[in-house]
Amino acid sequence: MHVLVVTVVHHPEDARILHRQIAALIAHGHTVTYAAPFTARATPPRPGVEGVDLPRATGRDRRAAVREARRLLARRGPAVDAVVLHDPELLLTLPRTLRHWHRTGARRPAVVWDVHEDTAAALAMKGWVPRPLRPPLRLVVRAAELAAERHLHLLLAEYAYQGRFRRTHPVVPNLVTVPEAPPPAPGGERVVYLGQISRARGAEELVAMARLLAPDVRVELIGAADGDVRALLAAADRDGVLRWHGFLPNDAALDRLRGALAGVSLLRDEANYRHSRPTKVVEYMAYGIPVVSTPNPLAAELVRGHDCGLLVPFRAPAAAADAVRRLRDDPELRRAMGARGHATARSALHWPDCAALFVTSLEGWAAAATAAGERPPAGRPS
């Protein structure tokens, strides 16, 4: 099977796209062409994966990225077995692309939309979307989702997303490849945050928490940041309040979790987070460090249900700092929480346990598309 994977929004090193899904396809012997904003993100394609450079979609003007993606799909889509789209923006490419394939008599591959988030709810957190436009845009997005369901195959990142659609779709959660061996015991000097950094994800609370903990506990932030919080983070880093590493490749980022005192997740109470399990919480558990998290429902379910961390109120950096101090002052508590988190992640949140569902779903859809049309040409498309 030859799969074309496309994103214009996500970083080319996105863990779900590259390190889970593409890695699973390659492990099963399939060929992958990966179209992503490599140049815009100053990231080369990984060896073994054919890379196609696309513009990055950012801010209000996403037309250039969508236009180039549409041209790519029109040209190369008929020569592959399956296309996996990772951004709702890419749904805009499909009406003209499908018409082009039909008009030219081209073979249509299986087209799959990987639903990463609650797109309509996420609009409320997009600073580039004017507030008066958000309610009508939510209606447009819901209609687009139902239209996509009629014409595409869907993969969902959360079981809770099923309620937005009329049919049942495969759920491929954001899990982690959990180390088999027990990781190092949590230390007592360093707290980590891993993931995209934004106001909604608690950027201001992270900085305020770090100020309360410095200099006794070092706070490290690992991840790219939204434009409106970069100055805040850079100033805090410059002043020695915290260490902001910026974006790190997945392996290097995960390695920073080993031996940390705790991992923090201070997401705010936003609609898009209420039925999404924070991947960072699963990552902290996988690497055997306690979790300090706000009480978003699915995060709270993990932390409370498995006693692997402490919950703090929303927008309460002082409470987060107190939770970190409690873990710092009680080595046995943090070791026990870290061990329980690792054991739970290994038994119930291990990516290889659901990777086969992702691969077999694509294989089945691709086989059906091939049966409905002519067999694709051998080798890579030109």
Residue pairs with C-beta under 8 A, 6 or more apart in sequence:
1 25
1 30
1 31
1 81
1 82
1 362
1 363
1 366
2 30
2 31
2 32
2 33
2 79
2 80
2 81
2 82
2 376
2 380
2 381
3 25
3 30
3 31
3 32
3 33
3 80
3 81
3 82
3 83
3 84
3 362
3 366
4 32
4 33
4 35
4 73
4 76
4 77
4 80
4 82
4 83
4 84
4 109
5 17
5 21
5 22
5 32
5 33
5 34
5 35
5 36
5 83
5 84
5 86
6 35
6 36
6 54
6 69
6 72
6 73
6 83
6 84
6 85
6 86
6 87
6 90
7 14
7 17
7 35
7 36
7 37
7 54
7 85
7 86
7 87
7 90
8 36
8 37
8 54
8 55
8 56
8 57
8 62
8 65
8 66
8 68
8 69
8 87
8 89
8 90
9 56
9 57
9 58
9 86
9 87
9 89
10 17
10 36
10 86
10 87
11 36
11 41
11 43
11 224
11 247
12 18
12 34
12 36
12 37
12 38
12 41
12 43
12 45
12 51
13 19
13 41
13 43
13 247
13 249
13 250
14 86
15 174
15 250
15 279
16 114
16 116
16 157
16 174
16 279
17 34
17 36
17 86
18 34
18 46
18 250
19 177
19 250
20 174
20 175
20 177
20 351
20 355
20 358
21 84
21 114
21 172
21 358
22 32
22 34
22 49
24 355
24 356
24 358
24 359
25 32
25 359
25 362
26 32
26 48
26 49
27 355
28 359
30 359
31 50
31 380
32 49
32 50
33 49
33 50
33 51
33 52
33 76
33 80
33 380
33 381
34 45
34 46
34 49
34 50
34 51
34 52
35 51
35 52
35 53
35 54
35 69
35 72
36 51
36 52
36 53
36 54
37 53
37 54
37 55
37 56
37 57
37 65
38 44
38 45
38 51
38 53
39 53
40 55
40 56
41 56
44 51
45 51
50 380
52 72
52 76
54 65
54 68
54 69
54 72
55 64
55 65
55 68
56 65
57 65
57 66
57 87
57 89
59 128
60 128
60 129
62 89
65 89
66 89
66 90
66 92
66 93
69 90
69 93
70 92
70 93
70 96
70 97
73 83
73 93
73 94
73 97
74 96
74 97
74 100
74 101
75 381
76 381
77 83
77 97
77 101
77 106
77 108
77 109
77 111
78 101
78 106
78 107
78 108
78 109
78 376
79 376
79 377
79 380
79 381
79 382
80 109
80 376
80 381
81 109
81 110
81 366
81 369
81 370
81 376
82 109
82 110
82 111
82 112
82 362
82 365
82 366
82 369
83 109
83 110
83 111
83 112
84 112
84 114
84 155
84 362
85 91
85 111
85 112
85 113
85 114
85 152
86 114
86 116
88 113
88 119
88 141
88 144
90 113
91 113
91 144
91 147
91 148
94 111
94 148
94 151
94 152
98 108
98 151
100 106
101 107
101 108
102 108
107 369
107 373
107 374
107 376
108 369
108 372
108 373
109 366
109 369
109 376
110 153
110 362
110 365
110 366
110 368
110 369
111 151
111 152
111 153
112 152
112 153
112 154
112 155
112 361
112 362
112 365
113 148
113 152
113 153
113 154
113 155
114 155
114 157
114 172
115 154
115 155
115 156
115 157
115 161
116 157
117 157
117 272
117 276
118 161
118 164
118 271
118 272
118 275
118 276
119 141
119 145
120 137
120 138
120 141
120 142
120 145
121 138
121 270
121 271
121 272
122 272
123 129
123 134
123 137
123 138
123 141
124 134
124 270
124 271
124 272
125 198
125 200
125 270
125 272
127 226
127 228
129 137
142 164
145 164
145 165
146 165
146 166
148 154
149 165
149 166
149 167
149 169
153 169
153 361
153 365
154 165
154 169
154 170
155 169
155 170
155 171
155 172
155 358
155 361
156 162
156 169
156 170
156 171
156 172
157 171
157 172
157 173
157 174
157 276
158 171
158 173
158 275
158 276
158 277
158 298
159 171
159 173
160 275
160 276
160 298
161 171
161 275
162 168
162 169
162 171
170 357
170 358
170 361
172 354
172 357
172 358
172 361
173 277
173 349
173 354
174 277
174 279
174 282
175 282
175 349
175 350
175 351
175 353
175 354
176 279
176 282
176 283
176 286
176 345
176 349
176 350
176 351
177 286
177 350
177 351
177 352
178 286
178 342
178 345
178 346
178 349
178 350
178 351
179 286
179 287
179 342
180 346
182 288
182 339
182 342
183 258
183 259
183 287
183 288
183 289
183 338
183 342
184 258
184 259
184 288
185 259
185 288
185 335
185 338
186 259
186 260
186 261
186 262
186 288
186 289
186 290
186 327
186 334
186 335
186 337
186 338
187 259
187 260
187 261
188 261
188 328
188 331
188 334
189 217
189 218
189 261
189 328
190 217
190 218
190 219
190 220
190 259
190 260
190 261
191 213
191 217
191 218
191 219
191 220
191 260
191 261
191 262
191 263
191 264
191 292
191 324
192 219
192 220
192 221
192 222
192 256
192 257
192 260
192 262
192 263
192 264
192 284
192 289
193 206
193 219
193 220
193 221
193 222
193 223
193 263
193 264
193 265
193 266
193 280
194 222
194 223
194 253
194 254
194 256
194 257
194 263
194 280
194 283
194 284
195 201
195 222
195 223
195 265
195 278
195 279
195 280
196 223
196 224
196 225
196 226
197 203
197 206
197 221
197 223
197 224
197 225
197 226
197 229
197 233
198 225
198 226
198 229
199 226
199 228
199 229
199 268
200 267
200 268
200 270
200 272
200 273
201 266
201 267
201 268
202 265
202 266
202 267
202 268
202 294
203 225
203 226
203 229
203 232
203 233
204 229
204 232
204 317
205 266
205 315
205 316
205 317
205 320
206 219
206 221
206 242
206 264
206 266
206 317
207 232
207 233
207 236
207 241
207 242
208 317
208 318
209 219
209 264
209 266
209 317
209 318
209 320
209 321
209 324
210 219
210 236
210 241
210 242
211 236
211 241
212 317
212 318
212 321
213 219
213 321
213 324
213 325
214 240
214 241
214 242
215 240
216 328
217 261
217 324
217 325
217 328
218 242
218 243
219 241
219 242
219 243
219 264
220 242
220 243
220 244
220 245
220 256
220 260
221 233
221 242
221 243
221 244
221 245
222 245
222 246
222 248
222 253
222 256
223 245
223 246
223 247
223 248
223 253
224 246
224 247
225 233
225 244
225 246
233 242
233 244
234 244
236 242
236 244
237 243
237 244
245 256
248 256
254 283
254 287
257 263
257 283
257 284
257 287
257 289
258 287
258 288
259 289
260 287
260 289
261 289
261 290
261 324
261 327
261 328
261 334
262 284
262 289
262 290
262 291
262 292
262 309
262 323
262 324
262 327
262 334
263 280
263 281
263 283
263 284
263 287
263 289
263 290
263 291
263 292
264 291
264 292
264 293
264 320
264 324
265 278
265 280
265 281
265 284
265 291
265 292
265 293
265 294
265 299
266 293
266 294
266 312
266 317
266 320
267 273
267 278
267 293
267 294
267 296
267 299
268 294
268 314
268 315
269 294
269 296
269 314
273 296
274 296
274 297
275 297
275 298
276 296
276 298
277 298
277 299
277 302
278 293
278 296
278 298
278 299
281 291
281 293
281 299
281 302
281 303
281 309
282 302
282 345
282 349
284 290
284 291
284 309
284 341
285 291
285 302
285 306
285 308
285 341
285 342
285 344
285 345
285 349
286 341
286 342
286 345
286 346
286 349
287 342
288 338
288 339
288 341
288 342
289 334
289 338
289 341
290 308
290 309
290 310
290 327
290 333
290 334
290 337
290 338
290 341
291 299
291 302
291 303
291 308
291 309
291 310
291 337
291 341
292 309
292 310
292 312
292 320
292 323
292 324
292 327
293 299
293 300
293 303
293 309
293 310
293 311
293 312
294 311
294 312
294 313
294 314
295 311
295 312
295 313
295 314
300 311
302 308
302 344
303 309
303 310
303 311
304 311
306 340
306 341
306 344
307 337
307 340
308 337
308 338
308 340
308 341
308 344
309 337
309 341
310 323
310 326
310 327
312 319
312 320
312 322
312 323
313 319
326 333
327 333
327 334
327 337
328 334
370 376
